[in-house]
Structures are given as structure tokens and as C-alpha cells.
Amino acid sequence: MISFFENYVNNVLELHNEIRGILKEIPHNALDWIPSSGMNSLNVLIVHVTGAERYWIGDVIAGDPSGRDRDAEFEMQGLSANELIQRLDENDNYIQNVLEKLDLEELNKKRTSPRNGREVSVDWALFHALKHTALHVGHIEILRQLWELQKAS
């Protein structure tokens, strides 16, 4: 795999491993816990992260429709830590498989988002997906901290 794409995959793996670490620490009843109105649970955030990654890298970059239902991601509940980890594992493999087929010339090529018809470059879609995942990993970490605070009270 080209170094650029290998480094990208490694960044995704690091972020996914941070999520896995949190999932291994937190009890099952924390996965659907919502600290306040308007916030999301761990289940929602992790399903949304994996859905968004699959969308940008699969649907947009690879032209491989996922059938993603973005709205349903925000209603998700009841998944176990193992089921969430399985989603991360599947994305790890999927992302690696897509990126190992790309070359550096692909980065400047345009793709069209099936959701809104917006034209974006492959490099923009890759960076957007990574930025989005990193943002939500921060949210996941804060949720874990809030869970621990309320548990200690």
C-alpha cells in the first residue's frame, strides 16, 4: 500500500482503538446513557462514526453503496460493546481494502456525494471522514468522563 494511504489507515486504526479502549472500560448500561437532552449516547455516536466513515470512503470514494440510513444512526440503542467493536473491525477492513486499491493520482479526482449531489475530491472526502471521526472520538471520551462523574456522585 502507498505510504500516504497506509498512514491514513493507521490514523483511523488509532482512533478506533481509542473507542475500543473506552468500550472495554465502560459497563453495558452506559452505552445507551444520555447525560442531557440534545446529547447522544455512546451507541449513537459509534454507529454514526462507522456509518459516516463507510459513507465517505465507500459510497463516495469507492462508489460502493452502503444503503446508509443516517437518521436511523441517531436512534440506535441496545447494541453491546462487542457489536460496536465488530462495526469498528468491519470498517478497519473495509477502509484498508478500498485504500489499497487507490494511487496518489486518485486524490485529486472528483466524486459526487450520493446524498446531496455535491462534488468533492477524493482527498477532501478522506480528510473529512478522518476529521469527523476524530471529533466524535472526543465526544465519546467526554461521555465516558461524564458517566464516571455521575456514577461517583
Secondary structure by P-SEA (a helix, b strand, c coil): ccaaaaaaaaaaaaaaaaaaaaaacccccccccccccccccaaaaaaaaaaaaaaaaccccccccccccaaaaaacccccaaaaaaaaaaaaaaaaaaaaacccccccbbbbcccccccccaaaaaaaaaaaaaaaaaaaaaaaaaaaaaaac
